[in-house]
């Protein structure tokens, strides 16, 4: 009974609004620092690929708001994140929309290929794509080929990113997802861009994963997480 109730569209909509309100409260009560802002400046009016590990997805929402406010012209664009068409994906889409993030839905029948094509169109138009390379099911911190393929096909480097808070709760999920708490110190890290050659997608994956791990370690250390 409880599961059916949670799946109801009206309940899903209410939950999404509550999540958005909570994230706004966290945003307003957190002292934010952006590290590596200079790495994003060359892309302020050009296509961008931002990568976060799936465990940082709630924090990434706030990280994008910080980046879009600190980097001139980035704030004029909405980020596009690839999400499944599962009901949880719809809830996430409604929750993050107020933070300047829209959703590209991956087809349940065609897998990630349809989502990849959608992100390619967005990048071709000068947009911002957000990827969680180990999502939605893992393994944790293992980058799937899609992000490197996207970067190679679009000719757009990957910016490895991480966000951490001095006050977080870890979920009992496969990736121990981090949920920020209010009244904290927040650190967002943007790493150096990683260019991916047209025929070098597979070879670029270890560098992307290593850069994401480094960004997470730096953000956690600075936040005291």
Backbone torsions as a table, in degrees:
resi	resn	phi	psi	omega
1	UNK	NA	-46.9	-179.0
2	UNK	-63.1	-40.6	180.0
3	UNK	-64.3	-41.4	178.9
4	UNK	-64.3	-38.3	179.8
5	UNK	-64.6	-43.7	-179.3
6	UNK	-64.1	-30.8	-178.8
7	UNK	-78.2	-11.9	-177.8
8	UNK	-64.1	135.5	-177.4
9	UNK	-54.7	-38.7	-179.4
10	UNK	-66.0	-40.1	178.5
11	UNK	-68.2	-40.1	177.7
12	UNK	-60.4	-41.8	178.6
13	UNK	-63.6	-41.1	178.5
14	UNK	-65.3	-41.9	178.5
15	UNK	-62.4	-40.7	179.4
16	UNK	-62.0	-41.7	178.9
17	UNK	-65.4	-38.4	178.5
18	UNK	-65.4	-41.8	178.1
19	UNK	-62.2	-44.5	-180.0
20	UNK	-62.3	-42.3	178.6
21	UNK	-63.3	-40.5	179.4
22	UNK	-64.5	-44.9	180.0
23	UNK	-63.6	-36.3	175.8
24	UNK	-63.0	-39.7	178.5
25	UNK	-64.9	-43.3	177.2
26	UNK	-61.3	-45.0	179.4
27	UNK	-57.3	-46.0	-174.2
28	UNK	-71.2	-24.9	-175.4
29	UNK	-105.3	8.2	-179.1
30	UNK	-107.0	140.1	174.9
31	UNK	-90.4	113.4	-170.0
32	UNK	-100.7	141.2	173.0
33	UNK	-131.2	132.1	177.5
34	UNK	-107.1	123.9	-179.7
35	UNK	-112.4	133.6	179.9
36	UNK	84.9	22.1	179.2
37	UNK	-54.5	-33.4	-178.1
38	UNK	-63.5	-23.3	179.0
39	UNK	-72.8	-24.8	-179.3
40	UNK	-90.3	-22.3	-175.3
41	UNK	-57.1	-39.8	179.6
42	UNK	-62.7	-16.5	-176.9
43	UNK	-107.0	13.8	-173.3
44	UNK	-63.8	-27.3	176.3
45	UNK	-126.9	29.2	-179.6
46	UNK	-134.7	165.0	178.5
47	UNK	-57.2	145.3	-179.4
48	UNK	-133.1	140.3	168.7
49	UNK	-118.3	114.4	177.6
50	UNK	-104.2	129.9	-179.3
51	UNK	-114.9	133.9	174.0
52	UNK	-133.9	146.3	168.2
53	UNK	-66.8	148.9	-176.3
54	UNK	-57.7	-32.2	-179.1
55	UNK	-60.6	-19.5	-176.2
56	UNK	-102.8	12.9	-172.0
57	UNK	-57.3	-47.6	177.6
58	UNK	-61.1	-39.3	178.3
59	UNK	-69.9	-32.8	-180.0
60	UNK	-61.9	-32.8	176.9
61	UNK	-57.6	-45.2	179.2
62	UNK	-74.5	-32.0	176.9
63	UNK	-63.0	-39.6	177.8
64	UNK	-65.8	-40.5	177.9
65	UNK	-60.1	-42.7	179.3
66	UNK	-63.8	-47.1	-178.6
67	UNK	-62.9	-42.8	-177.5
68	UNK	-67.3	-23.5	177.9
69	UNK	-87.8	-26.0	-176.7
70	UNK	-91.7	-26.7	-176.9
71	UNK	-102.2	115.3	-178.4
72	UNK	-54.0	138.7	176.1
73	UNK	77.2	-22.0	176.7
74	UNK	-64.8	-34.1	-178.3
75	UNK	-66.9	-14.7	177.4
76	UNK	-79.9	-3.6	-179.3
77	UNK	-117.2	154.6	174.0
78	UNK	-102.5	136.1	177.2
79	UNK	-75.6	151.0	179.9
80	UNK	-120.9	120.3	-178.3
81	UNK	-113.8	140.6	-178.9
82	UNK	-83.9	121.8	-177.8
83	UNK	-134.1	148.3	177.6
84	UNK	-71.4	165.0	177.9
85	UNK	-83.9	3.1	176.2
86	UNK	-58.4	156.2	-177.7
87	UNK	-56.9	-34.3	177.1
88	UNK	-63.9	-34.3	177.0
89	UNK	-63.6	-39.2	178.3
90	UNK	-67.3	-38.4	178.0
91	UNK	-63.1	-45.4	179.0
92	UNK	-60.1	-42.6	-178.6
93	UNK	-58.3	-44.5	-179.0
94	UNK	-71.2	-30.5	-177.9
95	UNK	-74.6	-35.1	-174.5
96	UNK	-92.0	-10.3	-177.2
97	UNK	-56.8	-40.1	179.8
98	UNK	-65.3	-10.8	-177.7
99	UNK	-100.4	18.5	177.5
100	UNK	79.9	27.2	-178.1
101	UNK	-125.4	127.7	172.9
102	UNK	-110.5	170.0	-172.2
103	UNK	-119.9	135.7	168.5
104	UNK	-103.9	117.7	-176.6
105	UNK	-86.4	131.5	172.4
106	UNK	-81.1	136.5	179.3
107	UNK	-68.4	136.2	178.7
108	UNK	-69.9	-24.2	-178.6
109	UNK	-92.7	-29.0	-176.4
110	UNK	-104.7	2.7	177.6
111	UNK	67.6	-148.7	-175.5
112	UNK	-78.0	-9.7	-176.7
113	UNK	-61.4	-41.6	-179.4
114	UNK	-66.6	-39.0	177.5
115	UNK	-65.6	-38.3	178.4
116	UNK	-62.1	-42.9	178.3
117	UNK	-63.2	-39.6	178.5
118	UNK	-63.0	-41.8	178.8
119	UNK	-68.8	-34.4	176.5
120	UNK	-61.6	-41.2	178.4
121	UNK	-64.6	-39.6	179.5
122	UNK	-64.2	-44.9	179.3
123	UNK	-66.1	-37.2	178.3
124	UNK	-62.2	-27.5	178.1
125	UNK	-91.7	10.2	178.0
126	UNK	84.8	19.8	-175.7
127	UNK	-87.8	-173.8	-178.0
128	UNK	-117.1	123.5	177.8
129	UNK	-109.3	134.5	176.8
130	UNK	-114.2	127.3	-175.9
131	UNK	-125.2	138.5	167.5
132	UNK	-109.9	98.5	-168.6
133	UNK	-63.5	-21.3	179.6
134	UNK	-102.3	6.1	-179.7
135	UNK	-93.7	164.8	1.7
136	UNK	-92.9	-3.4	-173.1
137	UNK	-124.9	0.8	178.5
138	UNK	91.1	-166.7	6.5
139	UNK	-63.2	156.2	-175.5
140	UNK	-62.6	132.5	177.9
141	UNK	56.0	32.0	171.2
142	UNK	-115.5	114.5	-174.8
143	UNK	-76.6	124.0	173.3
144	UNK	-76.2	160.6	-173.8
145	UNK	-64.6	-19.9	-170.5
146	UNK	-56.3	-40.2	-176.7
147	UNK	-66.4	-41.2	179.3
148	UNK	-70.1	-36.3	177.1
149	UNK	-64.1	-42.4	178.4
150	UNK	-61.2	-47.0	-179.2
151	UNK	-63.1	-40.2	-179.4
152	UNK	-67.6	-44.6	-177.4
153	UNK	-70.5	-35.7	-178.2
154	UNK	-85.8	-17.6	-175.1
155	UNK	68.3	32.4	-178.1
156	UNK	-120.6	126.7	179.0
157	UNK	-65.2	160.4	177.0
158	UNK	-96.9	130.6	173.8
159	UNK	-100.9	107.3	179.4
160	UNK	-74.5	129.3	-173.4
161	UNK	-131.4	157.9	173.6
162	UNK	-154.3	149.4	175.7
163	UNK	-132.1	137.6	178.6
164	UNK	-136.9	157.3	177.7
165	UNK	-129.9	149.2	177.3
166	UNK	-70.3	-14.9	178.1
167	UNK	-131.0	107.0	-178.6
168	UNK	-136.8	154.6	169.8
169	UNK	-116.7	137.7	179.9
170	UNK	-99.6	127.3	179.1
171	UNK	-76.0	163.7	176.7
172	UNK	-91.5	42.2	-179.6
173	UNK	-96.2	175.8	-177.4
174	UNK	-60.8	-28.4	-176.9
175	UNK	-108.5	6.3	-176.2
176	UNK	51.6	55.4	-176.5
177	UNK	-53.8	137.9	-178.1
178	UNK	-92.4	126.2	176.1
179	UNK	-114.0	122.3	-177.3
180	UNK	-74.0	148.3	174.8
181	UNK	-109.7	156.0	-178.8
182	UNK	-72.1	170.2	176.7
183	UNK	57.5	56.4	-174.4
184	UNK	-134.4	179.4	172.0
185	UNK	-107.4	124.4	-177.6
186	UNK	-112.1	137.6	179.2
187	UNK	-124.6	126.1	172.7
188	UNK	-114.1	129.7	-177.7
189	UNK	-117.6	130.6	172.7
190	UNK	-115.3	117.5	-179.0
191	UNK	-83.5	173.5	178.5
192	UNK	-64.7	142.2	-178.9
193	UNK	-63.7	144.5	178.8
194	UNK	-113.8	111.9	178.5
195	UNK	-80.8	141.2	-179.7
196	UNK	-120.7	119.3	179.6
197	UNK	-65.8	155.5	-177.5
198	UNK	-55.1	-37.4	-178.9
199	UNK	-108.5	20.3	-174.5
200	UNK	-120.9	26.8	-176.1
201	UNK	-61.7	-48.5	-176.9
202	UNK	-64.2	-40.0	-178.3
203	UNK	-68.5	-22.6	-176.6
204	UNK	-82.5	-17.1	-174.2
205	UNK	-58.5	-45.9	179.4
206	UNK	-59.7	-37.9	179.7
207	UNK	-67.2	-38.9	178.6
208	UNK	-64.8	-46.2	179.8
209	UNK	-63.0	-43.0	-179.8
210	UNK	-63.4	-40.5	-179.7
211	UNK	-67.2	-37.4	177.1
212	UNK	-65.9	-42.0	177.3
213	UNK	-62.6	-40.4	179.2
214	UNK	-64.8	-41.8	179.1
215	UNK	-63.6	-40.8	178.3
216	UNK	-63.7	-44.7	-179.6
217	UNK	-61.8	-41.3	179.8
218	UNK	-66.5	-45.3	-179.6
219	UNK	-63.2	-43.6	-180.0
220	UNK	-62.8	-43.4	-178.4
221	UNK	-64.3	-43.3	-178.3
222	UNK	-69.9	-32.0	179.5
223	UNK	-82.0	-15.7	-175.0
224	UNK	73.3	31.2	-177.0
225	UNK	-77.1	NA	NA
